[in-house]
Amino acid sequence: MSEPWFELTRDPADPATLTTTLPGDHASFDGHFVSNPVLPGVAQLAMALDACAAAGIASRDHLRGVQNIKFMHPLLPGAQCVVSVRPGRAANAVDFQIASDGTPAASGTLLFA
């Protein structure tokens, strides 16, 4: 099993909702962009996959595709993020949303084998 990219904390009232604070020294910020770091989209997908694993919904190792991915708001170093994962409409699909300070940052559907 792959190691998680992010440290996520489960909400005791809702195990499919997790939180994290993006450390400014996270490797994903290196070079993206030097004077104005932004969390890359691939790292946001990794965060959603980590949330699926932490919530016990799906293993990141079984990802086979993504659909309807939207990056709506940049995630900056120090941002407090809320990641929600829910079963999607199709079998083996998980819908995710990432928000920071109440602002939607990313959403989409992860497809698993």
C-alpha positions as CSV (number, residue, x, y, z in Angstrom):
1,M,0.0,0.0,0.0
2,S,1.3,3.5,-0.8
3,E,2.2,5.9,1.9
4,P,-0.2,8.9,2.4
5,W,1.0,12.3,1.1
6,F,-0.9,14.2,3.8
7,E,-1.7,13.8,7.5
8,L,-5.5,13.8,7.7
9,T,-7.6,13.9,10.8
10,R,-11.0,12.2,10.7
11,D,-14.1,14.0,12.0
12,P,-15.6,11.8,14.8
13,A,-19.1,12.8,13.8
14,D,-18.5,12.1,10.1
15,P,-15.7,9.6,9.2
16,A,-15.9,10.6,5.5
17,T,-14.9,14.2,6.4
18,L,-11.2,14.8,7.1
19,T,-9.1,17.9,7.8
20,T,-5.5,18.9,7.4
21,T,-3.3,22.0,7.5
22,L,-1.0,22.2,4.5
23,P,2.5,22.6,5.9
24,G,4.5,25.3,4.1
25,D,7.5,22.9,3.8
26,H,5.5,20.2,2.0
27,A,7.5,18.8,-0.9
28,S,4.5,19.5,-3.3
29,F,5.1,23.2,-3.0
30,D,8.7,23.0,-4.2
31,G,9.0,24.9,-7.5
32,H,5.3,25.4,-7.9
33,F,5.7,28.5,-7.9
34,V,8.9,29.8,-6.3
35,S,7.6,33.3,-5.4
36,N,3.9,32.3,-4.9
37,P,3.6,28.6,-3.9
38,V,0.3,26.8,-4.8
39,L,-0.6,23.2,-4.2
40,P,-0.5,21.4,-7.6
41,G,-3.6,19.6,-8.8
42,V,-1.9,16.2,-8.6
43,A,-1.2,16.8,-4.9
44,Q,-4.9,17.7,-4.4
45,L,-5.9,14.4,-6.1
46,A,-3.4,12.6,-3.7
47,M,-5.2,14.3,-0.8
48,A,-8.5,13.0,-2.0
49,L,-7.0,9.5,-2.3
50,D,-5.5,9.7,1.2
51,A,-9.0,10.7,2.4
52,C,-10.6,7.7,0.7
53,A,-8.0,5.4,2.4
54,A,-8.3,7.1,5.8
55,A,-12.1,6.8,5.7
56,G,-11.9,3.2,4.7
57,I,-13.8,3.8,1.5
58,A,-11.2,2.7,-1.1
59,S,-7.4,2.0,-1.4
60,R,-5.4,4.6,-3.4
61,D,-3.6,1.6,-5.0
62,H,-6.8,0.7,-6.9
63,L,-7.4,4.1,-8.6
64,R,-8.2,3.5,-12.3
65,G,-9.4,7.0,-13.4
66,V,-10.8,10.4,-12.6
67,Q,-13.8,12.3,-13.9
68,N,-15.2,15.8,-13.7
69,I,-12.1,17.2,-11.9
70,K,-12.4,20.9,-11.2
71,F,-9.8,23.1,-9.5
72,M,-11.7,26.2,-8.4
73,H,-9.5,27.9,-5.8
74,P,-5.8,27.8,-5.1
75,L,-4.6,26.0,-2.0
76,L,-1.7,27.9,-0.4
77,P,0.8,26.9,2.3
78,G,-0.8,27.0,5.7
79,A,-4.3,26.5,4.4
80,Q,-6.7,24.5,6.5
81,C,-8.5,22.1,4.3
82,V,-11.6,20.0,4.7
83,V,-11.8,16.9,2.5
84,S,-15.1,15.1,2.0
85,V,-15.5,11.8,0.3
86,R,-18.8,10.1,-0.5
87,P,-19.8,7.1,-2.7
88,G,-20.5,8.2,-6.2
89,R,-23.5,7.3,-8.4
90,A,-21.6,4.6,-10.3
91,A,-20.2,1.4,-8.8
92,N,-16.6,1.9,-7.5
93,A,-16.9,5.7,-7.8
94,V,-16.1,8.1,-5.0
95,D,-17.0,11.8,-5.2
96,F,-14.7,14.2,-3.4
97,Q,-14.6,17.8,-2.4
98,I,-11.8,19.9,-0.9
99,A,-12.6,23.2,0.7
100,S,-10.4,25.8,2.4
101,D,-11.9,28.4,4.8
102,G,-15.3,27.5,3.5
103,T,-14.4,28.1,-0.1
104,P,-14.6,25.2,-2.5
105,A,-11.1,24.5,-3.9
106,A,-11.4,21.2,-5.8
107,S,-14.0,18.5,-6.6
108,G,-14.4,15.5,-8.8
109,T,-15.0,11.7,-9.0
110,L,-12.4,9.0,-8.4
111,L,-12.9,5.7,-10.1
112,F,-11.6,2.5,-8.5
113,A,-11.0,-1.0,-9.8
